[in-house]
Amino acid sequence: MSFFDKPVSVLEIIREILSSNALYYSAVQSGIANYTALAKKIKPEIEKRIACDVNIGTIVAECTTYESCFNNRIDTPYFAFD
Protein backbone atom coordinates (compact mmCIF):
# COMPACT_ATOMS: atom_id res chain seq x y z
CA MET A 1 0.00 0.00 0.00
CA SER A 2 1.38 3.39 -0.93
CA PHE A 3 1.06 6.65 0.97
CA PHE A 4 -1.80 7.78 -1.26
CA ASP A 5 -3.91 4.63 -0.98
CA LYS A 6 -7.07 4.91 1.08
CA PRO A 7 -6.80 2.88 4.29
CA VAL A 8 -9.12 -0.12 4.37
CA SER A 9 -11.06 -0.92 7.52
CA VAL A 10 -11.30 -4.36 9.07
CA LEU A 11 -15.06 -4.29 8.44
CA GLU A 12 -14.53 -3.63 4.72
CA ILE A 13 -12.13 -6.57 4.49
CA ILE A 14 -14.53 -8.84 6.38
CA ARG A 15 -17.38 -7.84 4.07
CA GLU A 16 -15.22 -8.65 1.04
CA ILE A 17 -14.20 -12.04 2.45
CA LEU A 18 -17.71 -13.05 3.54
CA SER A 19 -19.36 -11.78 0.36
CA SER A 20 -16.91 -13.63 -1.87
CA ASN A 21 -17.38 -17.00 -0.13
CA ALA A 22 -20.82 -18.57 -0.67
CA LEU A 23 -20.59 -20.78 2.43
CA TYR A 24 -19.60 -17.95 4.78
CA TYR A 25 -22.20 -15.62 3.25
CA SER A 26 -24.99 -18.18 3.57
CA ALA A 27 -24.12 -19.02 7.19
CA VAL A 28 -24.05 -15.36 8.22
CA GLN A 29 -27.19 -14.47 6.29
CA SER A 30 -29.17 -17.36 7.79
CA GLY A 31 -27.94 -16.58 11.30
CA ILE A 32 -26.31 -19.96 11.93
CA ALA A 33 -22.66 -18.88 11.78
CA ASN A 34 -20.38 -19.56 14.74
CA TYR A 35 -18.63 -16.19 14.72
CA THR A 36 -15.68 -17.26 16.85
CA ALA A 37 -14.91 -20.19 14.55
CA LEU A 38 -15.44 -18.00 11.50
CA ALA A 39 -13.16 -15.30 12.95
CA LYS A 40 -10.39 -17.85 13.52
CA LYS A 41 -10.78 -19.06 9.93
CA ILE A 42 -10.60 -15.63 8.26
CA LYS A 43 -8.11 -13.99 10.66
CA PRO A 44 -5.00 -14.90 8.60
CA GLU A 45 -6.50 -13.38 5.45
CA ILE A 46 -7.46 -10.16 7.26
CA GLU A 47 -4.01 -9.82 8.83
CA LYS A 48 -2.38 -10.45 5.46
CA ARG A 49 -4.41 -7.67 3.85
CA ILE A 50 -3.84 -5.03 6.53
CA ALA A 51 -0.33 -6.17 7.53
CA CYS A 52 -0.93 -6.12 11.29
CA ASP A 53 -2.41 -8.27 14.05
CA VAL A 54 -6.17 -8.30 14.56
CA ASN A 55 -7.90 -9.46 17.73
CA ILE A 56 -10.40 -12.34 17.36
CA GLY A 57 -12.91 -10.30 19.39
CA THR A 58 -12.68 -7.48 16.86
CA ILE A 59 -13.43 -9.86 14.00
CA VAL A 60 -16.37 -11.40 15.88
CA ALA A 61 -17.81 -7.93 16.57
CA GLU A 62 -17.44 -6.91 12.93
CA CYS A 63 -19.07 -10.16 11.75
CA THR A 64 -21.99 -9.39 14.04
CA THR A 65 -22.22 -5.91 12.54
CA TYR A 66 -22.18 -7.42 9.05
CA GLU A 67 -24.91 -9.90 10.05
CA SER A 68 -27.10 -7.08 11.37
CA CYS A 69 -27.29 -5.73 7.80
CA PHE A 70 -29.36 -8.80 6.93
CA ASN A 71 -31.64 -8.40 9.95
CA ASN A 72 -32.50 -4.83 9.00
CA ARG A 73 -33.53 -5.83 5.49
CA ILE A 74 -37.17 -6.58 4.75
CA ASP A 75 -37.36 -9.83 2.82
CA THR A 76 -40.03 -10.50 0.25
CA PRO A 77 -42.12 -13.53 1.22
CA TYR A 78 -41.80 -16.61 -0.97
CA PHE A 79 -45.56 -17.02 -1.09
CA ALA A 80 -48.64 -14.96 -0.41
CA PHE A 81 -51.81 -15.84 1.42
CA ASP A 82 -55.08 -14.98 -0.31
Backbone torsions as a table, in degrees:
resi	resn	phi	psi	omega
1	MET	NA	132.5	179.2
2	SER	-91.0	173.4	-179.3
3	PHE	-59.6	-32.3	-174.5
4	PHE	-89.9	-7.4	177.9
5	ASP	-70.3	143.3	177.2
6	LYS	-72.7	131.9	177.6
7	PRO	-64.4	143.9	-179.1
8	VAL	-105.9	133.8	-179.6
9	SER	-82.2	160.0	176.9
10	VAL	-60.6	-40.7	179.5
11	LEU	-60.8	-41.4	178.8
12	GLU	-62.8	-41.2	179.1
13	ILE	-65.9	-43.9	179.0
14	ILE	-61.2	-43.5	178.1
15	ARG	-60.3	-41.3	178.2
16	GLU	-62.9	-46.5	-178.1
17	ILE	-64.2	-48.5	-177.4
18	LEU	-68.1	-37.2	-179.4
19	SER	-71.3	-27.2	-177.4
20	SER	-89.8	-4.9	179.3
21	ASN	-118.1	112.6	-175.0
22	ALA	-58.9	-38.4	-179.0
23	LEU	-67.1	-48.1	178.5
24	TYR	-61.1	-46.9	-178.0
25	TYR	-59.2	-46.7	-179.0
26	SER	-63.8	-42.2	-179.5
27	ALA	-64.4	-42.5	179.6
28	VAL	-68.6	-45.7	-177.9
29	GLN	-61.5	-39.3	-178.0
30	SER	-82.9	-8.3	176.8
31	GLY	81.9	17.1	-178.0
32	ILE	-107.3	6.0	-177.8
33	ALA	-71.5	138.7	170.3
34	ASN	-90.1	102.2	-170.6
35	TYR	-66.1	-30.7	177.9
36	THR	-68.0	-45.5	178.2
37	ALA	-64.9	-41.0	178.5
38	LEU	-63.8	-42.6	179.0
39	ALA	-60.5	-42.4	178.6
40	LYS	-64.0	-34.7	-178.9
41	LYS	-71.0	-41.2	-174.9
42	ILE	-94.9	-7.7	-178.7
43	LYS	-54.1	-46.2	-180.0
44	PRO	-60.6	-38.7	179.4
45	GLU	-66.6	-41.2	178.7
46	ILE	-63.3	-48.2	-179.1
47	GLU	-63.2	-34.4	177.6
48	LYS	-65.0	-40.9	-176.9
49	ARG	-73.1	-34.8	-177.8
50	ILE	-102.5	-4.8	175.7
51	ALA	58.6	39.4	171.2
52	CYS	-158.8	165.9	-179.5
53	ASP	-71.3	143.8	177.0
54	VAL	-127.7	134.2	179.4
55	ASN	-73.2	139.2	177.5
56	ILE	-56.6	-40.1	179.6
57	GLY	-60.7	-35.6	177.3
58	THR	-65.1	-43.8	-180.0
59	ILE	-64.9	-43.2	178.6
60	VAL	-60.0	-45.3	179.7
61	ALA	-61.8	-41.9	-180.0
62	GLU	-69.4	-35.0	175.3
63	CYS	-64.3	-38.5	177.5
64	THR	-64.9	-40.1	176.4
65	THR	-62.4	-44.0	178.8
66	TYR	-61.4	-42.4	-179.5
67	GLU	-64.6	-33.7	-179.1
68	SER	-65.2	-22.3	175.1
69	CYS	-61.0	-35.6	179.1
70	PHE	-73.3	-36.0	-179.1
71	ASN	-69.1	-27.6	-179.6
72	ASN	-83.8	-8.4	-178.9
73	ARG	-86.7	140.4	176.8
74	ILE	-93.7	115.5	-179.1
75	ASP	-85.0	147.1	175.6
76	THR	-81.0	133.1	-179.4
77	PRO	-66.2	151.2	179.5
78	TYR	-75.3	-23.6	-179.4
79	PHE	-145.0	162.9	-179.7
80	ALA	-123.8	145.5	175.9
81	PHE	-93.4	137.5	178.6
82	ASP	-87.6	NA	NA
